[in-house]
Amino acid sequence: MEGEVSLARWAKEVEKWEAERDSARSGQRKPGWNKPKMPSMERALPKPKVSNFIEDSKEEEEGDEEEALELGIDLLAKNLGK
């Protein structure tokens, strides 16, 4: 949203500069100011690395195994109690 506002403002400044440039050309003189520079764009998000996914999946597998053991013990205790 903020980038769109700055681009719109830049476009208006360029239009003003072009009008000044055209009038300077017709008067055979140089424009009074330089063309406005385009604002810099937002940087892209960094690409995820494969190692991040591998580490996350290992942690999930370990957690799943622990949960399965706990559930298995609970089910075994319930079955023995019946």
C-alpha positions in Angstrom: 0.0 0.0 0.0 2.8 2.4 0.9 4.7 1.5 -2.2 1.7 2.4 -4.4 1.4 5.8 -2.7 5.1 6.6 -3.3 4.8 5.4 -6.9 1.8 7.6 -7.5 3.6 10.6 -6.0 6.7 9.9 -8.2 4.5 9.7 -11.3 3.0 13.1 -10.5 6.5 14.6 -10.0 7.6 13.1 -13.4 4.6 14.7 -15.1 5.6 18.1 -13.6 9.2 17.6 -14.7 8.1 16.6 -18.2 6.0 19.8 -18.5 9.1 21.9 -17.3 11.3 20.0 -19.7 9.0 20.6 -22.7 8.7 24.3 -21.9 12.5 24.6 -21.5 13.0 22.9 -24.9 10.6 25.3 -26.6 12.5 28.2 -25.0 15.8 26.7 -26.0 17.1 26.5 -22.5 17.9 23.7 -20.0 15.3 22.4 -17.5 15.6 23.9 -14.0 15.8 20.5 -12.2 16.7 16.9 -12.9 14.2 14.2 -13.5 12.9 12.6 -10.2 14.3 9.2 -9.4 12.0 6.3 -9.1 11.6 5.1 -5.5 13.3 1.8 -4.6 11.1 -1.2 -4.6 10.5 -3.4 -1.5 12.9 -6.3 -1.1 11.4 -9.7 -1.7 11.2 -12.2 1.1 14.1 -14.6 1.2 13.6 -18.0 -0.3 13.2 -20.8 2.3 16.1 -23.2 2.6 15.7 -27.0 2.2 17.6 -27.5 5.5 14.8 -25.7 7.4 12.2 -28.2 6.1 14.4 -31.2 6.9 15.0 -30.0 10.5 11.3 -29.3 11.0 10.2 -32.7 9.7 12.7 -34.5 12.0 11.3 -32.7 15.0 7.7 -33.5 14.0 8.6 -37.2 13.5 10.2 -37.4 17.0 7.2 -35.7 18.5 4.8 -38.1 16.7 6.7 -41.1 18.0 6.6 -39.8 21.6 2.9 -39.1 21.3 2.3 -42.6 19.8 4.1 -44.2 22.7 2.1 -42.3 25.3 -1.2 -43.1 23.6 -0.2 -46.7 23.3 0.5 -46.9 27.0 -2.8 -45.2 27.8 -4.7 -47.6 25.6 -2.9 -50.6 27.0 -3.7 -49.5 30.6 -7.4 -49.0 29.7 -7.6 -52.5 28.1 -6.0 -54.1 31.1 -8.3 -52.3 33.4 -11.4 -53.8 31.7 
